[in-house]
Amino acid sequence: MLKEIKNRRSIRSYKNEDISIDIIKDILKSGLMAPSAKNNQPWRFLIVSQDVKTKISSKMIELVGPNKTAEVIANVPYLILVYNSSDEYFNHLSIGAAIENILLECENRNLGSLWIGYIKKIEDYVKELVGVEMELVSAIAIGVKDENPLPRTRLNLEDILISSNR
Ligand SMILES: Cc1cc2nc3c(=O)[nH]c(=O)nc-3n(C[C@H](O)[C@H](O)[C@H](O)COP(=O)(O)O)c2cc1C
């Protein structure tokens, strides 16, 4: 197994250390290498400013109360909004593959990342805020790790291997 697959963790605490935008763009290139249905590459990415991060975080807290995800969004150096550019059937699967590539590339560079699905809760607010009409699928936080969490538990192989009586 790739060491990045084994070692990657969701990181929810980041150092206040800058990362060059060129590194972030290189990391996003790993997303565009992902497989996609009919090679339609439906993913689109928006790197947002600190002002937008602060507003998204505040809105999340306003709607659901203080939470770790909102804290990450306010403090992480980079927040990338992930969009779906068309309404073809398999797009969400393809976009998930692109996001996973990005998380693994972050781990390859010893950077922390967090897949943020919770942003869907404030999708309409984000649309208004950034003025992008495409469907918001998720967000990705990227920064220098300030924690080293233990792996979360996983099911065993026996739990996920099912059998068929045919
Ligand atoms: C589709 C998806 C959405 C997620 N959304 C959030 C989120 O909004 N906030 C958060 O803290 N973690 C989020 N996570 C991270 C999961 O909680 C995490 O992957 C899981 O607990 C396993 O931990 P690990 O990533 O460290 O292995 C999300 C993960 C996925 C795949």
The ligand as a Gaussian input file, in Angstrom:
#p B3LYP/6-31G(d) Opt

LIG

0 1
 C      -17.249000      13.284000       2.105000
 C      -16.516000      13.648000       3.378000
 C      -16.901000      14.759000       4.090000
 C      -16.229000      15.117000       5.260000
 N      -16.572000      16.273000       5.890000
 C      -15.929000      16.638000       7.014000
 C      -16.243000      17.866000       7.657000
 O      -17.083000      18.634000       7.196000
 N      -15.564000      18.189000       8.788000
 C      -14.576000      17.368000       9.314000
 O      -14.002000      17.707000      10.352000
 N      -14.242000      16.216000       8.702000
 C      -14.865000      15.833000       7.563000
 N      -14.509000      14.687000       6.906000
 C      -13.382000      13.875000       7.431000
 C      -13.852000      12.588000       8.099000
 O      -14.420000      12.877000       9.356000
 C      -12.629000      11.649000       8.229000
 O      -12.135000      11.327000       6.958000
 C      -12.961000      10.362000       8.980000
 O      -13.344000      10.618000      10.305000
 C      -11.759000       9.389000       9.001000
 O      -10.628000      10.013000       9.570000
 P       -9.270000      10.175000       8.758000
 O       -9.552000      11.037000       7.554000
 O       -8.302000      10.838000       9.700000
 O       -8.808000       8.809000       8.348000
 C      -15.139000      14.311000       5.731000
 C      -14.746000      13.196000       4.993000
 C      -15.411000      12.870000       3.830000
 C      -14.930000      11.691000       3.012000

